[in-house]
Amino acid sequence: MADAIASPLGGKVVIVTRAAAQSNELSEELKARGAIVKRLPLISFAPPENYAALDAALRGIGTFDWILFTSANAVQAIERRAADLGLGFGALLNLPPAAAVGPATSNAAEGAGFSVEYVAADHSGAGLARELGRELQGKKVLLPRSDRANPELPAALRKSGALVTEVVAYRNLPPNGTDRDKLHESLREGVDGVLFYSPSAVENFLELLGRERLASVQGRAVMVAIGPATSAALSGAGIQRIARASDATTRAVIEVLEGHLARTKKRSAVGAKDE
């Protein structure tokens, strides 16, 4: 267990906006370092309203040259649906090579039976399109994503010459009134950091919070963005105090959060000394 006394996270209140099932390891590590963790999932997931396109892609998965994963959620969604259809990925020999947006997504894909041939250097969908552009030219690419995914990635892939089949693997559901009450209660009690894993989580946070309260919140808490797209969503909302984690692994998130809090503590100490 990490030494809570030595960690800048000791006594700090951190809100984790990811789904509980996906944040157990992170939450436990934060607690081990002395943080007070509040789980407030701002996104929930549901199956597609219609499985036709996804089922057709899965039954013909061997005809694709590549499959691109932009989240572990997409991997898990198609793995579940394949099991429902009686398609065991581990037993298939003709799965296309996979590319992943980051190490956490890569690990999920490998665990599902895919051979991950490429991981984006900057851990973003835009990075995948840019870095694999030449490799994907003229190739059939399967892109399973959520119903609320940013349309820029498939557009960029097609511009590079890829033959893209984009399918909805799962739906991204917005928060409700209960979530709003939980968020406002947590903010009243005080918070030092909020962790965001997707632009959708940022959008839902702003919807629940209300932009009139944004200034007071960002003055007290650091917003941690996992990946460049999430960071851009926070910046676009006018949030200035952002710490960006390179990927969604527990280690990367802990490191960026501890580093930011340590620097903040040092600046405060220097300021107090100068007074």
Backbone hydrogen bonds, N-H to C=O, Kabsch-Sander energy under -0.5 kcal/mol:
donor,donor_aa,acceptor,acceptor_aa,energy
4,A,2,A,-0.8
7,S,3,D,-0.8
10,G,7,S,-1.7
11,G,34,G,-2.8
12,K,9,L,-2.3
14,V,12,K,-0.6
14,V,36,I,-2.6
15,I,193,G,-2.9
16,V,14,V,-0.5
16,V,38,K,-2.5
17,T,15,I,-0.6
17,T,195,L,-1.5
22,Q,19,A,-1.4
23,S,19,A,-0.7
23,S,20,A,-1.1
27,S,23,S,-2.7
28,E,24,N,-2.4
29,E,25,E,-2.0
30,L,26,L,-2.5
31,K,27,S,-2.3
32,A,28,E,-2.2
33,R,29,E,-1.2
34,G,31,K,-1.9
35,A,30,L,-2.5
36,I,12,K,-3.5
37,V,35,A,-0.7
38,K,14,V,-2.8
40,L,16,V,-2.7
40,L,38,K,-0.6
42,L,17,T,-2.4
43,I,17,T,-0.5
44,S,173,L,-1.3
46,A,171,R,-1.8
55,D,51,Y,-3.3
56,A,52,A,-2.2
57,A,53,A,-2.0
58,L,54,L,-2.5
59,R,55,D,-2.5
60,G,56,A,-1.3
61,I,58,L,-1.3
63,T,60,G,-2.3
64,F,61,I,-1.4
65,D,140,K,-2.1
66,W,140,K,-1.8
67,I,97,P,-1.8
68,L,142,L,-2.6
69,F,99,A,-2.9
70,T,68,L,-0.5
75,V,71,S,-1.3
76,Q,72,A,-2.7
77,A,73,N,-2.4
78,I,74,A,-2.2
79,E,75,V,-2.2
80,R,76,Q,-2.3
81,R,77,A,-2.1
82,A,78,I,-2.6
83,A,79,E,-1.8
84,D,80,R,-2.1
85,L,81,R,-1.8
86,G,83,A,-1.1
87,L,82,A,-3.6
88,G,86,G,-0.8
89,F,87,L,-0.9
91,A,88,G,-1.6
92,L,88,G,-0.6
92,L,89,F,-1.2
98,A,115,S,-2.6
99,A,67,I,-2.0
100,A,118,Y,-2.6
101,V,69,F,-1.5
106,S,102,G,-2.4
107,N,103,P,-2.6
108,A,104,A,-1.8
109,A,105,T,-2.4
110,E,106,S,-2.7
111,G,107,N,-2.3
112,A,108,A,-1.3
113,G,110,E,-1.3
114,F,109,A,-2.3
116,V,114,F,-0.8
117,E,98,A,-2.8
117,E,115,S,-0.7
118,Y,98,A,-1.1
120,A,100,A,-2.4
123,H,120,A,-0.7
128,L,124,S,-1.9
129,A,125,G,-2.1
130,R,126,A,-2.5
131,E,127,G,-3.1
132,L,128,L,-2.2
133,G,130,R,-0.5
136,L,132,L,-2.2
137,Q,133,G,-0.6
137,Q,134,R,-0.8
138,G,161,G,-2.6
139,K,136,L,-2.4
141,V,139,K,-0.6
141,V,163,L,-2.6
142,L,66,W,-2.4
143,L,141,V,-0.5
143,L,165,T,-2.7
145,R,167,V,-2.6
147,D,170,Y,-1.2
149,A,146,S,-1.2
153,L,150,N,-0.9
155,A,151,P,-1.4
156,A,152,E,-2.4
157,L,153,L,-2.5
158,R,154,P,-2.3
159,K,155,A,-1.9
160,S,156,A,-1.3
161,G,158,R,-1.3
162,A,157,L,-2.3
163,L,139,K,-3.1
164,V,162,A,-1.0
165,T,141,V,-3.0
166,E,164,V,-0.6
167,V,143,L,-1.8
167,V,165,T,-0.5
169,A,145,R,-3.2
169,A,167,V,-0.7
170,Y,145,R,-1.1
171,R,46,A,-3.8
173,L,44,S,-3.1
173,L,171,R,-0.7
180,R,176,N,-1.6
181,D,177,G,-2.0
182,K,178,T,-2.1
183,L,179,D,-2.4
184,H,180,R,-2.4
185,E,181,D,-2.1
186,S,182,K,-2.3
187,L,183,L,-2.3
188,R,184,H,-2.0
189,E,185,E,-1.5
190,G,186,S,-0.6
190,G,187,L,-0.6
192,D,13,V,-2.8
193,G,13,V,-1.6
194,V,222,V,-2.2
195,L,15,I,-2.7
196,F,194,V,-0.5
196,F,224,V,-3.0
202,V,198,S,-1.5
203,E,199,P,-2.5
204,N,200,S,-2.4
205,F,201,A,-2.2
206,L,202,V,-2.4
207,E,203,E,-2.1
208,L,204,N,-2.2
209,L,205,F,-2.7
210,G,206,L,-2.7
213,R,210,G,-1.7
214,L,211,R,-0.8
215,A,211,R,-0.5
217,V,213,R,-1.7
218,Q,214,L,-2.7
219,G,215,A,-1.1
220,R,216,S,-0.5
220,R,217,V,-1.4
221,A,217,V,-2.5
222,V,192,D,-2.2
223,M,241,R,-2.3
224,V,194,V,-3.2
224,V,222,V,-0.6
225,A,223,M,-0.6
225,A,243,A,-2.5
226,I,196,F,-2.1
227,G,225,A,-0.9
227,G,245,A,-2.1
231,S,227,G,-1.9
232,A,228,P,-2.6
233,A,229,A,-1.8
234,L,230,T,-2.0
235,S,231,S,-2.5
236,G,232,A,-2.7
237,A,233,A,-1.0
238,G,235,S,-1.8
239,I,234,L,-2.2
242,I,240,Q,-1.5
243,A,223,M,-2.5
245,A,225,A,-2.9
245,A,243,A,-0.6
253,V,249,T,-2.1
254,I,250,T,-2.6
255,E,251,R,-2.4
256,V,252,A,-2.0
257,L,253,V,-2.1
258,E,254,I,-2.9
259,G,255,E,-2.4
260,H,256,V,-2.0
261,L,257,L,-2.3
262,A,258,E,-2.5
263,R,259,G,-2.1
264,T,260,H,-2.4
265,K,261,L,-2.3
266,K,262,A,-2.1
267,R,263,R,-2.4
268,S,264,T,-2.1
269,A,265,K,-2.1
270,V,266,K,-2.3
271,G,267,R,-2.5
272,A,268,S,-2.3
273,K,269,A,-1.9
274,D,270,V,-1.8
275,E,271,G,-0.9
